[in-house]
Amino acid sequence: MRMARKVMIVPVGFELDRVIDAQKFESCNVWHVLRNPRGGSDAVGEHSIYFGERVAKKVEAMHLLDFQVIEVRQSDLLGLVRAMAGIVKAERAKDPAGEFVFNASSSTKTAAFAVTLVAGLCPAPVKILYLRPEVEITLMDLIVSGEKTLDDVRQVFLEHGECHSPFGAEYYPVIPLVTFTPAERAIIEHLASTRVAETVSSLVQAIAPGQKQRLRKDLVKAGWSVKALERMHLVTSRKANQSRTVAITPEGEVIAAALGMIDDGEGNNNLDQII
């Protein structure tokens, strides 16, 4: 019998215990570790590479069904979303019934937002896991108390990361994001791929590909879809001469990247039949 895939996706910052100990709470047989690329990060990111490499060695020693390290800057929202969405899409192609766990305990606030976004759009069972240390001690506490020298603090940090066990597991709610109609999705993905401003009338080709004539109902649908996307700040539009041009925003590019993990026909509602 084929083994079901339970997938751990974890961005790595300055943590070791907080990443590895997730396996105690959510036993996964597939791990994807997202870490900063060497030479492609800022000075702070370079320091996280030490932990990224240690995490990779620890996970490799688990002898999992599958394990992958993906290098992506932990401050690059679009890059993180593309990486996470790509993992979900590839894993669902291998096992459509697979489950996902996002460990949001480590890395940047940008990575945490990427986790929330991708989990909210994920078309599969998903959890967001956060490991909270049972005893929280800040660097300031250690310095003020004088109980440990800076060298002692450094050694503990290099051994365990910013936090060390024992941990308690918390689960953040996964909030399903607004469902996009097929027309809205087609427009945003088209604009993300071309990255040029287009007229509303030309976007009819994106929502009705192969159609030789532009029917009035499709023009109306394109117009309403652009307005809906504009309200979400995913596109901008401006009037030029007698036509209105539409361009994607940086936020729209991020959403388009996340939508890439959803197969056509999944998560659609009936609005497209009305508009």
Phi and psi in degrees as a GROMACS rama.xvg file:
@    title "Ramachandran Plot"
@    xaxis  label "Phi"
@    yaxis  label "Psi"
@TYPE xy
-71.1897  133.343  ARG-2
-76.3335  131.305  MET-3
-67.3197  143.684  ALA-4
-94.8825  125.729  ARG-5
-116.943  117.519  LYS-6
-108.508  127.37  VAL-7
-100.376  126.924  MET-8
-118.366  121.442  ILE-9
-140.309  118.124  VAL-10
-79.131  141.479  PRO-11
-115.028  129.941  VAL-12
-114.138  -116.601  GLY-13
-102.573  53.3541  PHE-14
-135.831  147.929  GLU-15
-126.163  -64.1193  LEU-16
-55.8937  -41.4589  ASP-17
-68.1448  -20.9607  ARG-18
-87.3702  -53.3266  VAL-19
-65.7325  -38.938  ILE-20
-66.9107  -11.1941  ASP-21
-59.862  -28.4586  ALA-22
-65.4437  -24.228  GLN-23
-70.1256  -29.3548  LYS-24
-98.0281  -32.915  PHE-25
-133.802  94.6308  GLU-26
-73.1541  107.418  SER-27
-111.714  144.337  CYS-28
-100.743  0.663951  ASN-29
-134.429  131.006  VAL-30
-126.192  138.57  TRP-31
-124.933  116.59  HIS-32
-103.748  122.406  VAL-33
-103.281  115.788  LEU-34
-130.82  161.802  ARG-35
-64.0861  142.003  ASN-36
-78.2719  142.46  PRO-37
-66.7868  128.294  ARG-38
80.3988  -4.79095  GLY-39
-113.284  17.7783  GLY-40
-123.887  170.894  SER-41
-77.3633  -178.937  ASP-42
-58.8616  -40.5402  ALA-43
-66.591  -41.9801  VAL-44
-62.3811  -34.2348  GLY-45
-59.3969  -37.8654  GLU-46
-67.0783  -27.8017  HIS-47
-74.022  -16.1305  SER-48
-61.797  -34.6648  ILE-49
-56.2067  -46.3796  TYR-50
-72.7537  -36.0224  PHE-51
-59.343  -41.004  GLY-52
-70.987  -37.7097  GLU-53
-68.1254  -39.7254  ARG-54
-60.5831  -45.5966  VAL-55
-58.5627  -41.7637  ALA-56
-66.0722  -41.4097  LYS-57
-64.7124  -43.3874  LYS-58
-67.8791  -40.1776  VAL-59
-59.147  -34.2203  GLU-60
-74.0521  -8.87234  ALA-61
-75.1278  -15.5297  MET-62
55.061  60.2903  HIS-63
-82.8025  172.494  LEU-64
-64.8191  -37.0941  LEU-65
-157.09  148.184  ASP-66
-152.888  134.581  PHE-67
-143.243  139.991  GLN-68
-107.47  127.632  VAL-69
-117.944  127.264  ILE-70
-93.2477  119.436  GLU-71
-154.03  136.899  VAL-72
-61.7521  130.576  ARG-73
-75.815  -1.7711  GLN-74
-107.025  5.36914  SER-75
-103.531  96.5641  ASP-76
-59.2866  -49.2022  LEU-77
-61.871  -42.3894  LEU-78
-63.1008  -41.4185  GLY-79
-65.0414  -44.8639  LEU-80
-63.8774  -43.6898  VAL-81
-59.3706  -43.2277  ARG-82
-64.7914  -47.6679  ALA-83
-65.9295  -43.4833  MET-84
-64.6107  -37.5661  ALA-85
-63.9229  -38.2199  GLY-86
-62.9098  -48.2401  ILE-87
-59.1747  -46.1812  VAL-88
-63.3156  -44.7969  LYS-89
-66.452  -40.2091  ALA-90
-68.6369  -37.8486  GLU-91
-69.7305  -26.1469  ARG-92
-68.6211  -30.9759  ALA-93
-81.697  -36.5411  LYS-94
-148.996  96.2172  ASP-95
-60.458  -20.2752  PRO-96
-97.991  8.24851  ALA-97
-64.4997  155.659  GLY-98
-111.707  157.15  GLU-99
-129.079  140.546  PHE-100
-126.698  122.305  VAL-101
-99.8163  119.282  PHE-102
-90.2588  105.93  ASN-103
-98.7052  25.1097  ALA-104
-82.9806  -20.7639  SER-105
-118.736  177.42  SER-106
73.4174  -155.631  SER-107
-93.097  167.617  THR-108
-64.3978  -31.8948  LYS-109
-61.5188  -43.0987  THR-110
-65.5246  -38.684  ALA-111
-63.1092  -39.0358  ALA-112
-66.854  -40.5935  PHE-113
-60.3267  -40.4993  ALA-114
-59.9395  -47.7791  VAL-115
-60.7017  -42.2538  THR-116
-66.1179  -51.1332  LEU-117
-66.6988  -39.9706  VAL-118
-63.1303  -37.8197  ALA-119
-66.9635  -27.0879  GLY-120
-99.9284  -7.37433  LEU-121
-62.2236  126.12  CYS-122
-87.014  25.2871  PRO-123
-137.024  165.559  ALA-124
-57.2935  129.739  PRO-125
-146.147  145.4  VAL-126
-127.945  149.263  LYS-127
-112.374  114.65  ILE-128
-102.646  137.418  LEU-129
-132.908  124.324  TYR-130
-96.5791  116.198  LEU-131
-103.638  125.836  ARG-132
-62.4087  138.391  PRO-133
-66.2775  -29.7971  GLU-134
-123.544  114.98  VAL-135
-97.7839  119.253  GLU-136
-125.219  122.565  ILE-137
-90.0181  161.72  THR-138
-58.9582  -37.6894  LEU-139
-62.649  -40.3548  MET-140
-58.0866  -43.5615  ASP-141
-67.0882  -40.1335  LEU-142
-69.3265  -45.7051  ILE-143
-67.0815  -40.0837  VAL-144
-69.0506  -29.1885  SER-145
73.0354  10.6247  GLY-146
-72.1933  -26.6278  GLU-147
-130.504  145.766  LYS-148
-77.403  163.22  THR-149
-61.1383  -31.7998  LEU-150
-67.6666  -37.8917  ASP-151
-62.808  -43.8685  ASP-152
-61.1161  -42.4478  VAL-153
-60.6011  -43.4206  ARG-154
-64.7516  -41.5156  GLN-155
-64.982  -41.4527  VAL-156
-61.6512  -46.8617  PHE-157
-68.055  -27.1975  LEU-158
-80.2605  -41.0106  GLU-159
-116.487  -23.8958  HIS-160
98.675  -166.383  GLY-161
-64.0579  -30.1316  GLU-162
-131.744  152.088  CYS-163
-132.416  160.767  HIS-164
-65.2569  160.194  SER-165
-83.7406  154.551  PRO-166
-120.194  156.912  PHE-167
-112.454  143.993  GLY-168
-91.971  130.949  ALA-169
-121.826  147.501  GLU-170
-120.343  123.201  TYR-171
-84.898  144.231  TYR-172
-66.053  138.01  PRO-173
-92.3819  113.524  VAL-174
-95.555  111.502  ILE-175
-60.0872  128.39  PRO-176
-80.9563  162.652  LEU-177
-53.3796  136.677  VAL-178
-79.9038  132.198  THR-179
-90.3499  140.673  PHE-180
-71.7406  159.334  THR-181
-54.6821  -37.1508  PRO-182
-67.2358  -43.9663  ALA-183
-62.2073  -43.9738  GLU-184
-64.4722  -43.3474  ARG-185
-60.353  -40.9761  ALA-186
-66.8145  -48.0016  ILE-187
-67.7906  -37.5008  ILE-188
-71.0507  -35.2365  GLU-189
-64.7526  -47.2389  HIS-190
-65.5324  -34.1206  LEU-191
-67.4065  -32.8517  ALA-192
-79.4356  -36.526  SER-193
-85.9381  -34.6853  THR-194
56.8084  33.0153  ARG-195
-131.066  152.179  VAL-196
-71.7287  139.274  ALA-197
-134.065  156.18  GLU-198
-75.0734  156.983  THR-199
-59.6876  -41.0976  VAL-200
-64.0691  -35.0739  SER-201
-71.4993  -21.7187  SER-202
-72.818  -11.9242  LEU-203
-58.6522  -35.0368  VAL-204
-63.5909  -29.5412  GLN-205
-73.1052  -36.3348  ALA-206
-91.2594  -18.2503  ILE-207
-135.945  67.4757  ALA-208
-62.6817  141.023  PRO-209
85.2075  -5.87497  GLY-210
-80.9156  125.336  GLN-211
-74.7456  -39.5371  LYS-212
-106.777  144.359  GLN-213
-88.8279  104.764  ARG-214
-76.9812  150.738  LEU-215
-59.8603  -39.1172  ARG-216
-63.4071  -32.8326  LYS-217
-73.9894  -35.5216  ASP-218
-63.9746  -41.6822  LEU-219
-64.2171  -43.0183  VAL-220
-62.1491  -42.7068  LYS-221
-63.34  -41.5653  ALA-222
-62.9733  -47.0504  GLY-223
-65.0648  -37.7139  TRP-224
-65.5256  -41.5024  SER-225
-62.6156  -42.0404  VAL-226
-61.9492  -41.7781  LYS-227
-64.3668  -42.9633  ALA-228
-67.723  -33.3184  LEU-229
-69.1814  -36.941  GLU-230
-63.0386  -28.8978  ARG-231
-89.5578  4.13444  MET-232
62.6102  30.6741  HIS-233
-95.515  -21.2577  LEU-234
-138.452  161.558  VAL-235
-124.185  152.729  THR-236
-136.731  152.055  SER-237
-148.936  151.163  ARG-238
-85.5492  131.407  LYS-239
-132.065  113.373  ALA-240
58.0903  -120.855  ASN-241
-99.0573  4.0003  GLN-242
-125.951  166.365  SER-243
-113.873  127.152  ARG-244
-100.426  148.529  THR-245
-125.608  135.273  VAL-246
-133.272  150.571  ALA-247
-81.9184  148.459  ILE-248
-96.69  166.576  THR-249
-56.7752  -38.0412  PRO-250
-63.7058  -37.2504  GLU-251
-65.0097  -37.519  GLY-252
-62.2164  -39.4857  GLU-253
-63.8785  -45.8144  VAL-254
-64.074  -41.4036  ILE-255
-60.1399  -39.1454  ALA-256
-64.0617  -41.9456  ALA-257
-67.2329  -37.795  ALA-258
-65.2917  -19.8988  LEU-259
-61.4687  -18.9265  GLY-260
-84.0003  -9.81378  MET-261
-97.1629  124.544  ILE-262
-69.1814  151.461  ASP-263
-55.4162  133.498  ASP-264
96.4199  -14.3544  GLY-265
-88.2994  138.587  GLU-266
71.5606  10.5272  GLY-267
-83.4091  149.431  ASN-268
-109.5  -169.471  ASN-269
-91.8218  4.27383  ASN-270
-60.5039  -33.1007  LEU-271
-64.0641  -24.4052  ASP-272
-78.5236  -19.5899  GLN-273
-89.6339  -39.9226  ILE-274
